Amino acid sequence: MFAFKKSVERLSRVFDQLAGWCLVAAVALIIGNILLRVLFSRPFMGTYEFVGYIVSVVIAFSLAHCAFRGGHIAVGFIFERFPGQVKKILGIAIHGISFLFITFLSWSVFRYAGSMAKSGEVSSTTEIPYFPFVFLVSCGLLMLGLVILDKLIDALKGAGER
């Protein structure tokens, strides 16, 4: 199981680094658009759409690493007041439900992207297909699901120890 944890950690870090590069691309696109608008009075068409696409990927790809590191807001102040065994049971329940929900969500988003690909839906300004970005969001959610599965495994191991 240690190999699974290491793989999840490495992959979540790769996703986080990709999210960082996507954020740099979005900033460069915004700055380039401003410069084109100011210097040549010719803004880059579709900047709003492209930035929206890129930011959706940034958010989806950064979720897993944040969850792996425990960087999200938690209700620890309530959770800490429970006895040890109750905390373990609640941890297993929360991680189990979260894993099922995120996995289902990832699958649903993946199916939605597939239906968008079949229908040929494109954006209004640039006529870029939506589905590749929706697929990427699905991948980010799947990675988050793997992180939650790792946390669930840790919680189950902790429940086995007395």
DSSP file (Angstrom, degrees, kcal/mol; ACC not computed):
  #  RESIDUE AA STRUCTURE BP1 BP2  ACC     N-H-->O    O-->H-N    N-H-->O    O-->H-N    TCO  KAPPA ALPHA  PHI   PSI    X-CA   Y-CA   Z-CA
    1    1 A M     >        0   0    0      0, 0.0     4,-2.1     0, 0.0     5,-0.2   0.000 360.0 360.0 360.0 -23.9    0.0    0.0    0.0
    2    2 A F  H  >  +     0   0    0      1,-0.2     4,-2.4     2,-0.2     5,-0.2   0.875 360.0  54.8 -61.7 -36.1    3.0    2.3    0.5
    3    3 A A  H  > S+     0   0    0      2,-0.2     4,-2.4     1,-0.2    -1,-0.2   0.881 106.2  51.5 -64.4 -38.0    3.5    2.2   -3.3
    4    4 A F  H  > S+     0   0    0      2,-0.2     4,-2.7     1,-0.2     5,-0.2   0.933 110.3  48.5 -63.1 -46.0   -0.1    3.3   -3.9
    5    5 A K  H  X S+     0   0    0     -4,-2.1     4,-2.5     1,-0.2    -2,-0.2   0.919 112.9  47.7 -61.1 -44.6    0.3    6.3   -1.5
    6    6 A K  H  X S+     0   0    0     -4,-2.4     4,-2.7     2,-0.2    -1,-0.2   0.902 112.4  49.4 -64.2 -40.5    3.6    7.3   -3.2
    7    7 A S  H  X S+     0   0    0     -4,-2.4     4,-2.8     2,-0.2     5,-0.2   0.921 111.9  47.9 -64.0 -44.0    2.0    7.0   -6.6
    8    8 A V  H  X S+     0   0    0     -4,-2.7     4,-2.5     2,-0.2    -2,-0.2   0.906 112.5  49.8 -63.4 -41.2   -1.0    9.1   -5.6
    9    9 A E  H  X S+     0   0    0     -4,-2.5     4,-1.9    -5,-0.2    -2,-0.2   0.941 113.5  44.7 -63.5 -47.0    1.3   11.7   -4.0
   10   10 A R  H  X S+     0   0    0     -4,-2.7     4,-2.3     2,-0.2    -2,-0.2   0.930 115.3  47.4 -62.8 -46.2    3.5   12.0   -7.1
   11   11 A L  H  X S+     0   0    0     -4,-2.8     4,-2.5     1,-0.2    -1,-0.2   0.894 111.1  50.7 -65.7 -39.7    0.6   12.1   -9.5
   12   12 A S  H  X S+     0   0    0     -4,-2.5     4,-2.1    -5,-0.2    53,-0.4   0.867 110.0  51.3 -66.0 -33.7   -1.2   14.7   -7.4
   13   13 A R  H  X S+     0   0    0     -4,-1.9     4,-2.5     2,-0.2    -2,-0.2   0.897 109.1  50.3 -67.9 -40.2    2.0   16.8   -7.5
   14   14 A V  H  X S+     0   0    0     -4,-2.3     4,-2.5     2,-0.2    -2,-0.2   0.929 110.9  48.9 -62.5 -44.9    2.2   16.5  -11.3
   15   15 A F  H  X S+     0   0    0     -4,-2.5     4,-2.2     1,-0.2    -1,-0.2   0.903 111.1  50.8 -60.4 -41.1   -1.5   17.6  -11.6
   16   16 A D  H  X S+     0   0    0     -4,-2.1     4,-2.1     2,-0.2    -2,-0.2   0.894 109.8  49.4 -65.1 -40.4   -0.7   20.5   -9.2
   17   17 A Q  H  X S+     0   0    0     -4,-2.5     4,-2.2     2,-0.2    -2,-0.2   0.898 110.1  50.9 -66.0 -39.7    2.3   21.6  -11.3
   18   18 A L  H  X S+     0   0    0     -4,-2.5     4,-2.3     1,-0.2    -2,-0.2   0.897 108.3  52.9 -62.6 -39.0    0.2   21.4  -14.5
   19   19 A A  H  X S+     0   0    0     -4,-2.2     4,-2.1     1,-0.2    -2,-0.2   0.900 107.7  51.9 -61.6 -40.4   -2.4   23.6  -12.7
   20   20 A G  H  X S+     0   0    0     -4,-2.1     4,-2.1     2,-0.2    -2,-0.2   0.916 110.0  47.5 -62.4 -43.4    0.4   26.1  -12.0
   21   21 A W  H  X S+     0   0    0     -4,-2.2     4,-2.3     1,-0.2    -1,-0.2   0.869 110.1  53.1 -67.0 -35.7    1.5   26.2  -15.6
   22   22 A C  H  X S+     0   0    0     -4,-2.3     4,-2.2     2,-0.2    -1,-0.2   0.889 107.9  51.3 -64.6 -37.9   -2.1   26.6  -16.7
   23   23 A L  H  X S+     0   0    0     -4,-2.1     4,-2.4     2,-0.2    -2,-0.2   0.902 108.5  51.0 -65.3 -40.6   -2.4   29.6  -14.3
   24   24 A V  H  X S+     0   0    0     -4,-2.1     4,-2.6     1,-0.2    -2,-0.2   0.911 109.7  51.2 -61.0 -41.8    0.7   31.1  -15.8
   25   25 A A  H  X S+     0   0    0     -4,-2.3     4,-2.3     2,-0.2    -2,-0.2   0.896 109.2  50.1 -62.9 -40.5   -0.8   30.6  -19.3
   26   26 A A  H  X S+     0   0    0     -4,-2.2     4,-2.3     2,-0.2    -1,-0.2   0.916 111.7  47.3 -64.6 -42.7   -4.0   32.4  -18.1
   27   27 A V  H  X S+     0   0    0     -4,-2.4     4,-2.8     2,-0.2     5,-0.2   0.923 112.2  50.0 -64.2 -43.7   -2.1   35.3  -16.7
   28   28 A A  H  X S+     0   0    0     -4,-2.6     4,-2.8     1,-0.2    -2,-0.2   0.891 110.5  50.6 -61.6 -39.4    0.0   35.6  -19.9
   29   29 A L  H  X S+     0   0    0     -4,-2.3     4,-2.2     2,-0.2    -1,-0.2   0.908 111.7  47.0 -64.9 -42.5   -3.1   35.5  -22.0
   30   30 A I  H  X S+     0   0    0     -4,-2.3     4,-2.3     2,-0.2    -2,-0.2   0.932 114.6  46.0 -65.7 -45.7   -4.7   38.3  -19.9
   31   31 A I  H  X S+     0   0    0     -4,-2.8     4,-2.7     1,-0.2    -2,-0.2   0.918 112.7  50.7 -64.3 -42.6   -1.6   40.4  -20.0
   32   32 A G  H  X S+     0   0    0     -4,-2.8     4,-2.6    -5,-0.2    -1,-0.2   0.893 109.9  50.7 -60.8 -39.7   -1.2   39.8  -23.7
   33   33 A N  H  X S+     0   0    0     -4,-2.2     4,-2.3     2,-0.2    -1,-0.2   0.907 110.4  49.0 -64.7 -42.2   -4.8   40.8  -24.3
   34   34 A I  H  X S+     0   0    0     -4,-2.3     4,-2.7     2,-0.2     5,-0.2   0.931 112.5  48.0 -62.8 -45.4   -4.3   44.1  -22.3
   35   35 A L  H  X S+     0   0    0     -4,-2.7     4,-3.0     1,-0.2     5,-0.5   0.919 112.3  48.4 -63.2 -43.5   -1.2   44.9  -24.2
   36   36 A L  H  X S+     0   0    0     -4,-2.6     6,-1.8     1,-0.2     4,-1.6   0.892 113.6  48.2 -62.3 -38.9   -2.9   44.2  -27.6
   37   37 A R  H  X S+     0   0    0     -4,-2.3     4,-0.8     4,-0.2    -2,-0.2   0.920 118.7  38.3 -68.2 -43.5   -5.8   46.3  -26.6
   38   38 A V  H  < S+     0   0    0     -4,-2.7    -2,-0.2    -5,-0.2    -3,-0.2   0.928 125.0  35.4 -74.6 -46.2   -3.7   49.3  -25.3
   39   39 A L  H  < S+     0   0    0     -4,-3.0    -3,-0.2    -5,-0.2    -2,-0.2   0.873 137.0  14.3 -80.0 -37.8   -1.0   49.3  -28.0
   40   40 A F  H  < S-     0   0    0     -4,-1.6    -3,-0.2    -5,-0.5    -2,-0.1   0.399  88.8-125.6-120.9   1.1   -2.9   48.3  -31.1
   41   41 A S  S  < S+     0   0    0     -4,-0.8    -4,-0.2    -5,-0.4    -3,-0.1   0.804  80.2 112.2  54.2  30.6   -6.6   48.7  -30.2
   42   42 A R        -     0   0    0     -6,-1.8    -1,-0.1    -9,-0.1    -4,-0.1  -0.782  54.1-161.1-132.9  87.6   -7.0   45.0  -31.2
   43   43 A P        -     0   0    0      0, 0.0     2,-0.5     0, 0.0   -10,-0.1  -0.263  33.0 -96.5 -68.1 158.5   -7.8   42.8  -28.3
   44   44 A F    >   -     0   0    0    -15,-0.2     3,-1.2   -11,-0.1     2,-0.2  -0.650  45.2-121.6 -74.9 119.9   -7.3   39.0  -28.6
   45   45 A M  T 3  S+     0   0    0     -2,-0.5    -1,-0.1     1,-0.2    -3,-0.0  -0.419  89.9  17.4 -69.1 133.4  -10.7   37.6  -29.5
   46   46 A G  T 3> S+     0   0    0     -2,-0.2     4,-2.7     3,-0.1     5,-0.2   0.616  74.6 137.4  86.9  13.5  -12.0   35.0  -27.0
   47   47 A T  H <> S+     0   0    0     -3,-1.2     4,-2.9     1,-0.2     5,-0.3   0.921  73.1  53.4 -57.6 -44.0   -9.8   35.9  -24.1
   48   48 A Y  H  > S+     0   0    0      1,-0.2     4,-1.9     2,-0.2    -1,-0.2   0.914 111.9  44.9 -58.1 -44.7  -12.7   35.6  -21.7
   49   49 A E  H  > S+     0   0    0      2,-0.2     4,-2.4     1,-0.2    -2,-0.2   0.939 113.8  48.4 -65.4 -47.9  -13.6   32.1  -23.0
   50   50 A F  H  X S+     0   0    0     -4,-2.7     4,-2.8     1,-0.2     5,-0.2   0.911 111.3  49.7 -61.0 -43.2  -10.0   30.8  -23.0
   51   51 A V  H  X S+     0   0    0     -4,-2.9     4,-2.8    -5,-0.2    -1,-0.2   0.901 110.0  52.0 -64.1 -39.5   -9.4   32.1  -19.4
   52   52 A G  H  X S+     0   0    0     -4,-1.9     4,-1.8    -5,-0.3    -2,-0.2   0.919 111.6  46.4 -60.7 -44.3  -12.6   30.4  -18.3
   53   53 A Y  H  X S+     0   0    0     -4,-2.4     4,-1.6     2,-0.2    -2,-0.2   0.944 114.6  46.7 -61.4 -48.6  -11.5   27.1  -19.8
   54   54 A I  H  X S+     0   0    0     -4,-2.8     4,-2.4     1,-0.2    -2,-0.2   0.904 110.7  51.4 -64.1 -42.2   -8.0   27.4  -18.3
   55   55 A V  H  X S+     0   0    0     -4,-2.8     4,-2.6     1,-0.2    -1,-0.2   0.856 105.2  56.4 -66.3 -34.1   -9.2   28.3  -14.9
   56   56 A S  H  X S+     0   0    0     -4,-1.8     4,-2.1    -5,-0.2    -1,-0.2   0.896 110.3  45.4 -63.0 -37.8  -11.6   25.4  -14.8
   57   57 A V  H  X S+     0   0    0     -4,-1.6     4,-2.8     2,-0.2     5,-0.2   0.890 110.1  54.8 -70.2 -39.6   -8.6   23.1  -15.4
   58   58 A V  H  X S+     0   0    0     -4,-2.4     4,-1.6     2,-0.2    -2,-0.2   0.940 111.7  43.8 -57.9 -48.4   -6.5   25.0  -12.8
   59   59 A I  H  X S+     0   0    0     -4,-2.6     4,-1.0     1,-0.2     3,-0.2   0.944 115.9  46.3 -64.0 -48.5   -9.2   24.4  -10.2
   60   60 A A  H  X S+     0   0    0     -4,-2.1     4,-0.5     1,-0.2     3,-0.3   0.890 115.1  46.4 -63.6 -39.8   -9.8   20.7  -11.1
   61   61 A F  H  < S+     0   0    0     -4,-2.8     4,-0.5     1,-0.2    -1,-0.2   0.741 111.5  51.0 -77.0 -22.5   -6.1   19.9  -11.3
   62   62 A S  H  X S+     0   0    0     -4,-1.6     4,-1.7    -5,-0.2    -1,-0.2   0.639  91.2  78.1 -89.7 -13.3   -5.1   21.6   -8.0
   63   63 A L  H  X S+     0   0    0     -4,-1.0     4,-2.4    -3,-0.3     5,-0.2   0.906  90.0  52.6 -61.4 -44.1   -7.8   19.9   -5.8
   64   64 A A  H  X S+     0   0    0     -4,-0.5     4,-2.6     1,-0.2    -1,-0.2   0.923 110.4  44.6 -64.3 -47.0   -6.0   16.6   -5.4
   65   65 A H  H  > S+     0   0    0     -4,-0.5     4,-2.2   -53,-0.4    -1,-0.2   0.886 112.6  52.8 -66.9 -37.3   -2.7   17.9   -4.2
   66   66 A C  H  X>S+     0   0    0     -4,-1.7     5,-3.0     1,-0.2     4,-0.6   0.923 112.4  45.2 -61.4 -43.8   -4.5   20.3   -1.8
   67   67 A A  H ><5S+     0   0    0     -4,-2.4     3,-0.6     3,-0.2    -2,-0.2   0.883 110.1  54.5 -67.7 -38.2   -6.5   17.4   -0.4
   68   68 A F  H 3<5S+     0   0    0     -4,-2.6    -1,-0.2     1,-0.2    -2,-0.2   0.906 112.9  42.4 -62.4 -40.5   -3.4   15.2   -0.2
   69   69 A R  H 3<5S-     0   0    0     -4,-2.2    -1,-0.2    -5,-0.2    -2,-0.2   0.540 112.6-119.1 -82.5  -6.8   -1.6   17.8    1.9
   70   70 A G  T <<5 +     0   0    0     -3,-0.6    -3,-0.2    -4,-0.6    -4,-0.1   0.829  65.6 144.4  72.7  31.2   -4.7   18.5    4.0
   71   71 A G      < +     0   0    0     -5,-3.0    -4,-0.2    -6,-0.2     2,-0.1   0.422  38.4  97.0 -84.6   0.7   -4.7   22.1    2.8
   72   72 A H  S    S-     0   0    0     -6,-0.4     2,-0.4     1,-0.1    -9,-0.0  -0.399  87.9 -90.9 -86.0 166.0   -8.5   22.4    2.7
   73   73 A I        -     0   0    0     -2,-0.1     2,-0.3     2,-0.0    -1,-0.1  -0.620  50.3-172.6 -76.4 131.5  -10.7   23.9    5.4
   74   74 A A        -     0   0    0     -2,-0.4     3,-0.3    -4,-0.1     2,-0.3  -0.841  35.3-125.1-124.1 161.1  -11.8   21.2    7.9
   75   75 A V    >>  +     0   0    0     -2,-0.3     4,-2.2     1,-0.2     3,-1.0  -0.290  58.8 140.6 -97.3  47.6  -14.1   21.1   10.8
   76   76 A G  H 3>  +     0   0    0     -2,-0.3     4,-2.9     1,-0.3    -1,-0.2   0.793  59.0  66.2 -62.2 -31.6  -11.4   19.8   13.0
   77   77 A F  H 34 S+     0   0    0     -3,-0.3    -1,-0.3     1,-0.2     4,-0.2   0.826 111.1  35.7 -65.3 -29.0  -12.5   21.9   16.0
   78   78 A I  H X4 S+     0   0    0     -3,-1.0     3,-1.2     2,-0.1     4,-0.3   0.877 117.1  53.1 -82.9 -44.3  -15.8   19.9   16.2
   79   79 A F  H >< S+     0   0    0     -4,-2.2     3,-1.3     1,-0.3    -2,-0.2   0.841 100.9  61.1 -60.3 -37.0  -14.2   16.6   15.2
   80   80 A E  T 3< S+     0   0    0     -4,-2.9    -1,-0.3     1,-0.3    -2,-0.1   0.712  92.9  65.9 -66.4 -21.3  -11.5   16.9   17.9
   81   81 A R  T <  S+     0   0    0     -3,-1.2    -1,-0.3    -4,-0.2    -2,-0.2   0.635  84.3  90.8 -78.9 -13.3  -14.1   16.9   20.7
   82   82 A F  S <  S-     0   0    0     -3,-1.3     5,-0.0    -4,-0.3    -3,-0.0  -0.476  88.1 -97.9 -81.4 154.0  -15.2   13.3   19.9
   83   83 A P     >  -     0   0    0      0, 0.0     4,-2.3     0, 0.0     3,-0.2  -0.252  41.4-101.2 -64.1 160.8  -13.6   10.3   21.6
   84   84 A G  H  > S+     0   0    0      1,-0.2     4,-2.0     2,-0.2     5,-0.1   0.869 119.5  47.1 -53.2 -48.2  -11.0    8.4   19.6
   85   85 A Q  H  > S+     0   0    0      1,-0.2     4,-2.2     2,-0.2    -1,-0.2   0.873 112.0  50.8 -67.1 -36.9  -13.1    5.5   18.4
   86   86 A V  H  > S+     0   0    0      2,-0.2     4,-2.9     1,-0.2     5,-0.2   0.901 108.7  52.7 -66.0 -40.7  -15.9    7.8   17.3
   87   87 A K  H  X S+     0   0    0     -4,-2.3     4,-2.6     1,-0.2    -2,-0.2   0.909 109.4  49.2 -60.1 -42.4  -13.4    9.9   15.4
   88   88 A K  H  X S+     0   0    0     -4,-2.0     4,-2.3     2,-0.2    -2,-0.2   0.925 113.1  45.9 -63.9 -44.6  -12.1    6.8   13.6
   89   89 A I  H  X S+     0   0    0     -4,-2.2     4,-2.5     2,-0.2    -2,-0.2   0.924 114.6  47.4 -65.6 -44.3  -15.6    5.6   12.6
   90   90 A L  H  X S+     0   0    0     -4,-2.9     4,-3.1     2,-0.2     5,-0.2   0.893 110.4  53.4 -63.4 -38.9  -16.6    9.1   11.5
   91   91 A G  H  X S+     0   0    0     -4,-2.6     4,-2.6    -5,-0.2     5,-0.3   0.919 110.3  46.5 -61.2 -44.2  -13.4    9.4    9.5
   92   92 A I  H  X S+     0   0    0     -4,-2.3     4,-2.5     2,-0.2    -2,-0.2   0.929 114.9  47.2 -63.5 -45.0  -14.1    6.1    7.7
   93   93 A A  H  X S+     0   0    0     -4,-2.5     4,-2.7     2,-0.2     5,-0.3   0.930 114.0  46.4 -63.4 -46.1  -17.7    7.2    7.0
   94   94 A I  H  X S+     0   0    0     -4,-3.1     4,-2.6     1,-0.2    -2,-0.2   0.934 116.0  44.3 -64.2 -46.2  -16.7   10.6    5.7
   95   95 A H  H  X S+     0   0    0     -4,-2.6     4,-2.6    -5,-0.2    -1,-0.2   0.888 114.2  51.0 -66.9 -37.4  -13.9    9.4    3.5
   96   96 A G  H  X S+     0   0    0     -4,-2.5     4,-2.2    -5,-0.3    -2,-0.2   0.941 113.8  42.6 -64.2 -47.6  -16.1    6.5    2.2
   97   97 A I  H  X S+     0   0    0     -4,-2.7     4,-2.6     2,-0.2    -2,-0.2   0.912 115.2  50.7 -65.6 -42.1  -19.0    8.7    1.3
   98   98 A S  H  X S+     0   0    0     -4,-2.6     4,-2.9    -5,-0.3     5,-0.3   0.911 109.6  50.7 -62.1 -42.5  -16.6   11.4   -0.2
   99   99 A F  H  X S+     0   0    0     -4,-2.6     4,-2.4     2,-0.2     5,-0.2   0.935 112.5  46.1 -61.2 -46.3  -14.9    8.7   -2.3
  100  100 A L  H  X S+     0   0    0     -4,-2.2     4,-2.3     2,-0.2    -2,-0.2   0.923 115.1  47.0 -62.7 -44.1  -18.2    7.4   -3.7
  101  101 A F  H  X S+     0   0    0     -4,-2.6     4,-2.7     2,-0.2    -2,-0.2   0.941 114.7  44.4 -64.2 -48.9  -19.5   10.9   -4.4
  102  102 A I  H  X S+     0   0    0     -4,-2.9     4,-2.8     2,-0.2    -1,-0.2   0.884 113.8  50.8 -66.4 -38.5  -16.3   12.2   -6.1
  103  103 A T  H  X S+     0   0    0     -4,-2.4     4,-2.3    -5,-0.3    -1,-0.2   0.928 112.9  46.0 -64.0 -44.0  -15.9    9.0   -8.1
  104  104 A F  H  X S+     0   0    0     -4,-2.3     4,-2.6    -5,-0.2    -2,-0.2   0.909 113.0  50.6 -62.8 -42.1  -19.6    9.3   -9.3
  105  105 A L  H  X S+     0   0    0     -4,-2.7     4,-2.6     2,-0.2     5,-0.2   0.920 109.9  49.6 -62.7 -44.4  -19.1   12.9  -10.0
  106  106 A S  H  X S+     0   0    0     -4,-2.8     4,-2.3     1,-0.2    -1,-0.2   0.923 112.5  47.5 -60.4 -44.9  -16.0   12.2  -12.1
  107  107 A W  H  X S+     0   0    0     -4,-2.3     4,-2.4     2,-0.2    -2,-0.2   0.903 112.4  49.6 -63.5 -41.6  -17.8    9.5  -14.1
  108  108 A S  H  X S+     0   0    0     -4,-2.6     4,-2.4     2,-0.2    -2,-0.2   0.909 111.8  47.5 -65.2 -42.3  -20.8   11.8  -14.7
  109  109 A V  H  X S+     0   0    0     -4,-2.6     4,-2.4     2,-0.2    -1,-0.2   0.890 111.0  52.6 -65.7 -39.0  -18.6   14.7  -15.9
  110  110 A F  H  X S+     0   0    0     -4,-2.3     4,-2.0    -5,-0.2    -2,-0.2   0.925 110.9  46.5 -61.4 -45.2  -16.7   12.2  -18.1
  111  111 A R  H  X S+     0   0    0     -4,-2.4     4,-2.2     1,-0.2    -2,-0.2   0.893 110.9  52.8 -64.1 -39.8  -20.0   11.0  -19.6
  112  112 A Y  H  X S+     0   0    0     -4,-2.4     4,-2.1     1,-0.2    -2,-0.2   0.909 107.7  51.0 -62.6 -41.8  -21.2   14.6  -20.1
  113  113 A A  H  X S+     0   0    0     -4,-2.4     4,-2.3     1,-0.2    -1,-0.2   0.895 108.6  52.8 -62.0 -39.4  -17.9   15.4  -21.9
  114  114 A G  H  X S+     0   0    0     -4,-2.0     4,-2.1     1,-0.2    -1,-0.2   0.904 108.9  48.3 -62.2 -41.4  -18.6   12.4  -24.2
  115  115 A S  H  X S+     0   0    0     -4,-2.2     4,-2.0     1,-0.2    -1,-0.2   0.858 110.5  52.0 -68.5 -33.5  -22.1   13.7  -25.0
  116  116 A M  H  X>S+     0   0    0     -4,-2.1     5,-1.4     2,-0.2     4,-1.3   0.885 108.4  51.3 -67.3 -37.4  -20.6   17.1  -25.7
  117  117 A A  H  <5S+     0   0    0     -4,-2.3    -2,-0.2     1,-0.2    -1,-0.2   0.908 111.1  47.9 -65.2 -41.0  -18.1   15.6  -28.1
  118  118 A K  H  <5S+     0   0    0     -4,-2.1    -2,-0.2     1,-0.2    -1,-0.2   0.885 113.0  47.3 -67.2 -38.0  -20.8   13.7  -29.9
  119  119 A S  H  <5S-     0   0    0     -4,-2.0    -1,-0.2    -5,-0.1    -2,-0.2   0.704 103.3-131.8 -78.5 -18.1  -23.1   16.8  -30.2
  120  120 A G  T  <5 -     0   0    0     -4,-1.3    -3,-0.2     1,-0.2     2,-0.1   0.774  36.3-179.4  74.7  26.3  -20.2   19.0  -31.4
  121  121 A E      < +     0   0    0     -5,-1.4     9,-1.3     8,-0.1    10,-0.4  -0.393   2.7 179.2 -64.7 131.9  -21.0   21.8  -29.0
  122  122 A V  B     -A  129   0A   0      7,-0.2     2,-0.1    -2,-0.1    -1,-0.0  -0.858  32.2 -91.6-130.6 164.4  -18.6   24.7  -29.3
  123  123 A S     >  -     0   0    0      5,-2.1     4,-0.5    -2,-0.3    -1,-0.0  -0.351  33.8-123.4 -73.9 159.8  -18.2   28.1  -27.7
  124  124 A S  T  4 S+     0   0    0      2,-0.1    -1,-0.1     3,-0.1    -2,-0.0   0.877 100.4  34.7 -76.2 -38.4  -19.9   31.1  -29.3
  125  125 A T  T  4 S+     0   0    0      1,-0.1    -1,-0.1     3,-0.1   -80,-0.0   0.956 133.2  19.4 -84.1 -53.8  -16.9   33.4  -29.9
  126  126 A T  T  4 S-     0   0    0      2,-0.1    -2,-0.1   -80,-0.1    -1,-0.1   0.574  89.5-133.9 -96.8 -10.4  -14.0   31.2  -30.8
  127  127 A E     <  +     0   0    0     -4,-0.5    -3,-0.1     1,-0.2     3,-0.0   0.834  49.6 155.3  56.7  36.3  -16.0   28.1  -31.8
  128  128 A I        -     0   0    0      1,-0.1    -5,-2.1     2,-0.0    -1,-0.2  -0.757  49.6-107.6 -88.2 136.3  -13.6   25.9  -29.7
  129  129 A P  B     -A  122   0A   0      0, 0.0     4,-0.3     0, 0.0    -7,-0.2  -0.389  19.4-149.8 -64.6 141.4  -15.1   22.6  -28.5
  130  130 A Y  S >> S+     0   0    0     -9,-1.3     4,-1.5     1,-0.2     3,-1.2   0.828  79.0  81.6 -75.4 -34.2  -15.9   22.5  -24.8
  131  131 A F  H 3> S+     0   0    0    -10,-0.4     4,-2.6     1,-0.3     5,-0.2   0.745  81.8  58.4 -57.2 -34.5  -15.4   18.7  -24.4
  132  132 A P  H 3> S+     0   0    0      0, 0.0     4,-1.9     0, 0.0    -1,-0.3   0.909 110.2  45.6 -61.8 -36.5  -11.6   18.6  -24.0
  133  133 A F  H <> S+     0   0    0     -3,-1.2     4,-2.0    -4,-0.3    -2,-0.2   0.862 111.6  51.3 -72.3 -35.6  -11.8   20.9  -21.0
  134  134 A V  H  X S+     0   0    0     -4,-1.5     4,-2.1     2,-0.2    -1,-0.2   0.888 108.6  52.3 -68.6 -38.0  -14.6   19.0  -19.5
  135  135 A F  H  X S+     0   0    0     -4,-2.6     4,-2.1     2,-0.2    -2,-0.2   0.912 108.4  51.3 -60.4 -42.3  -12.6   15.8  -19.9
  136  136 A L  H  X S+     0   0    0     -4,-1.9     4,-2.2     1,-0.2    -2,-0.2   0.887 107.6  51.9 -64.3 -38.6   -9.7   17.4  -18.1
  137  137 A V  H  X S+     0   0    0     -4,-2.0     4,-2.2     1,-0.2    -1,-0.2   0.907 108.0  52.7 -62.5 -40.6  -12.0   18.5  -15.2
  138  138 A S  H  X S+     0   0    0     -4,-2.1     4,-2.3     1,-0.2    -2,-0.2   0.896 108.0  50.9 -60.8 -40.7  -13.1   14.8  -15.0
  139  139 A C  H  X S+     0   0    0     -4,-2.1     4,-2.3     2,-0.2    -2,-0.2   0.902 109.0  51.1 -63.8 -41.1   -9.5   13.7  -14.8
  140  140 A G  H  X S+     0   0    0     -4,-2.2     4,-1.9     2,-0.2    -2,-0.2   0.894 111.0  48.1 -62.9 -40.1   -8.9   16.2  -12.0
  141  141 A L  H  X S+     0   0    0     -4,-2.2     4,-2.2     2,-0.2    -2,-0.2   0.883 109.3  53.1 -67.6 -38.1  -11.9   14.9  -10.1
  142  142 A L  H  X S+     0   0    0     -4,-2.3     4,-1.9     2,-0.2    -2,-0.2   0.906 108.1  50.8 -62.2 -40.8  -10.7   11.3  -10.6
  143  143 A M  H  X S+     0   0    0     -4,-2.3     4,-1.9     1,-0.2    -1,-0.2   0.900 108.5  51.8 -63.4 -40.1   -7.3   12.3   -9.1
  144  144 A L  H  X S+     0   0    0     -4,-1.9     4,-2.4     1,-0.2    -1,-0.2   0.893 106.8  54.6 -61.4 -39.5   -9.1   13.8   -6.2
  145  145 A G  H  X S+     0   0    0     -4,-2.2     4,-2.3     1,-0.2    -2,-0.2   0.881 105.8  51.6 -61.1 -39.2  -11.0   10.5   -5.8
  146  146 A L  H  X S+     0   0    0     -4,-1.9     4,-2.2     2,-0.2    -1,-0.2   0.888 109.1  50.5 -65.5 -38.3   -7.7    8.6   -5.7
  147  147 A V  H  X S+     0   0    0     -4,-1.9     4,-2.1     2,-0.2    -2,-0.2   0.924 111.2  48.0 -64.4 -43.3   -6.5   10.9   -2.9
  148  148 A I  H  X S+     0   0    0     -4,-2.4     4,-2.5     1,-0.2    -2,-0.2   0.881 109.0  54.0 -65.9 -36.7   -9.7   10.4   -0.9
  149  149 A L  H  X S+     0   0    0     -4,-2.3     4,-2.5     2,-0.2    -1,-0.2   0.910 107.5  51.2 -61.3 -41.6   -9.3    6.6   -1.5
  150  150 A D  H  X S+     0   0    0     -4,-2.2     4,-2.2     1,-0.2    -2,-0.2   0.909 110.6  48.2 -61.2 -42.0   -5.8    6.9    0.0
  151  151 A K  H  X S+     0   0    0     -4,-2.1     4,-2.4     2,-0.2    -2,-0.2   0.876 110.2  52.6 -65.8 -37.1   -7.2    8.7    3.0
  152  152 A L  H  X S+     0   0    0     -4,-2.5     4,-2.6     2,-0.2    -2,-0.2   0.915 108.1  50.2 -64.0 -43.0   -9.9    6.1    3.4
  153  153 A I  H  X S+     0   0    0     -4,-2.5     4,-2.4     1,-0.2    -2,-0.2   0.914 111.0  49.4 -61.1 -43.3   -7.3    3.3    3.4
  154  154 A D  H  X S+     0   0    0     -4,-2.2     4,-2.4     1,-0.2    -1,-0.2   0.910 110.9  49.8 -61.7 -41.2   -5.3    5.2    6.0
  155  155 A A  H  X S+     0   0    0     -4,-2.4     4,-1.9     2,-0.2    -2,-0.2   0.895 110.6  49.8 -64.8 -39.7   -8.5    5.6    8.1
  156  156 A L  H  X S+     0   0    0     -4,-2.6     4,-1.3     2,-0.2    -1,-0.2   0.886 110.6  49.9 -66.8 -38.1   -9.3    1.9    7.8
  157  157 A K  H  X S+     0   0    0     -4,-2.4     4,-1.0     1,-0.2     3,-0.3   0.916 110.6  50.2 -63.9 -42.0   -5.8    1.0    8.9
  158  158 A G  H  < S+     0   0    0     -4,-2.4    -2,-0.2     1,-0.2     3,-0.2   0.833 107.7  53.3 -65.1 -32.8   -6.1    3.3   11.8
  159  159 A A  H  < S+     0   0    0     -4,-1.9    -1,-0.2     1,-0.2    -2,-0.2   0.781 104.6  56.1 -72.6 -26.5   -9.5    1.7   12.8
  160  160 A G  H  < S+     0   0    0     -4,-1.3     2,-0.4    -3,-0.3    -1,-0.2   0.743  95.3  78.3 -76.3 -23.1   -7.8   -1.8   12.7
  161  161 A E     <        0   0    0     -4,-1.0     0, 0.0    -3,-0.2     0, 0.0  -0.693 360.0 360.0 -87.5 137.6   -5.2   -0.6   15.3
  162  162 A R              0   0    0     -2,-0.4    -1,-0.1     0, 0.0    -4,-0.0   0.372 360.0 360.0-126.7 360.0   -6.4   -0.5   18.9
